[in-house]
Amino acid sequence: MMRNIPKSLTVHDLNIWLSSKNENPIIIDVREDLEIEAASLSFVEIYIPISKVSFEYVSSIISKYIDKKFVILCHRGIRSYTFAQWLIDNELVKEVWNLEDGIDGWSLNIDSSVPRY
């Protein structure tokens, strides 16, 4: 049986998605508090620090977004991929994308006003 894995999304594709007339995804940032203080994105809807992830905590937050599409981001796309896979494995979401290159890629390729760290 083939394992379900998160879909990959480039920062360019996310930028197009957010500026389209299609329903926007729910953006979850899994970086830690100090990282969010250093740099954040205005369109992030949910912050769940990866260090605080538990089934009960996460399900209580995302249960109000039934049947939504989710994009997970972190600094460079590694923790977000792990979290996206965890969401799939725990059957908490139907559709989830991992933002390749994370907020660092967003700063480099889309919005240079977002601080790099």
N, C-alpha and C positions, 0 to 999 in steps of 0.2 A: 504494500500500500504506500502510495506517495504521500509524504508529509506536506501539509499546508504550510506555506511560508509567507511572510510579509511581502507585499509588492514593493518594488523600489520606485522612488519618485525623485527626480532631479529638482534642484532649486528653480530651474527655468520652468519646468512643468508645473510646479506648485504656484509660481508667480502667475502663470497663464490661468490656472484653475481659479485662483483667488480673484482674478480680474474678469473672469467670465460670468455669464449670467446663470451658470449652473449652480446648484446648491453647494455652498462651501463645506468643506470637511470640518470636523472638529479637530483642532490642533492641540496636541498634548506635548508639553515640554517636560522632559524627565531629568533635566539638569538640576544640580543642587542650588540652594538659595544663594550662595555667594556668586555662582556663575550667572544667575539671573540678575543679580545686582550689577554685575559687570556689563552685561549685554542682554537685551530682551527684544522681543518682536511684538508689535502692537496687536497682531492678529491671533496670538496664542490665547486659547480659551481656558485651558486647564493646565495647572502645574502639579505634577506628581513627582517629587524628587525620587530618583531610583532607589535611594537608601531607605525610603519609607514604604516601598511596595509590599503589600500583602493582599491576599485575595479579598478580604473583608473591606479594607480601605479603598482599593481600586474599584471594586464592584459597587460600593456605595456612591462613588463619584460618577461613574459612567453609566449607571443603570438608568439615569434620566435621559440618556441619549440613545434610546432603542432605535435600531435600524439606521443609524447615522454612519457616515464614512469617517474614518479617523486617520490622521497623519501624525506620526510620532517624530519628535526631533530631540536632538541633544547637541553636543558641541560639534561632533564630526560624523555622527551616524552609527556609532557602534553600540552605545547603551540603548539608543532608540530602537535599533534592530532587535536587541535582546528583549526589550520590553514588549515590542510588537509581537514577537514570537510567543512570549509569555501570555499575552492577551489571547492569541489564537489557541494555544495549548489549553488555556483555562476556559475557552469558549465564551469569552466576554464580549467579543465583537464579531461582526460578520465580514466587514471589509476594513483592512488596515494597510497603510503604506508607511514605509520608513523613508524619511527624508535623507537622501544621500548627501554626505558632506555637511549636514547639520547647519547650525547657525553660522559656523565659520564659512561654509560655502555660500550661504546667503549673503554674508558681508562681502566676500570676494567677488561674487558674480551678479548680485542683484542690487544691494543697498549698502554702499560703502560707509554710510553714516552709522551703521551698526558696528560698535567697537569689536575688535578682534582681541582675543586673549589667549 
